[in-house]
Amino acid sequence: MRWLEARGLVEHTREEQFPFPTSYRLTPPAEELVELLEPLAAWARKHEDLLLRDQRERSRRRRA
């Protein structure tokens, strides 16, 4: 989370009162990135067989 926060993708807030609840939220640029990645994720779900085939091939090459 610190890595994401340092890069401006999440914002961290911590309450000043014990037990110090903490919350994180996406920044506007991160929300924009999620919107851009949603079609890619949908494609990956639709073509999972191709991704699995590629994964098996990469694994086979590493063993050879």
C-alpha positions, 0 to 999 in steps of 0.5 A: 500500500505504501508503494501505491501511495508513494506513486499517487494511486491511493490515498491513506487517511488515519483517524486521530482517535484511538483505535486509529481507524485507517482507510485507503481510497483510489485517487482519480488517476487510479480510478481512470486506470481501473476503467482502462483495464476493465476491458482488458480483464474482460478479454482475459476472462473471455479468452482464458484458454489462450492465456492458459495455453501460453502459460503451459508453453512458457512453463514447458520452455523453462523446463527444457 
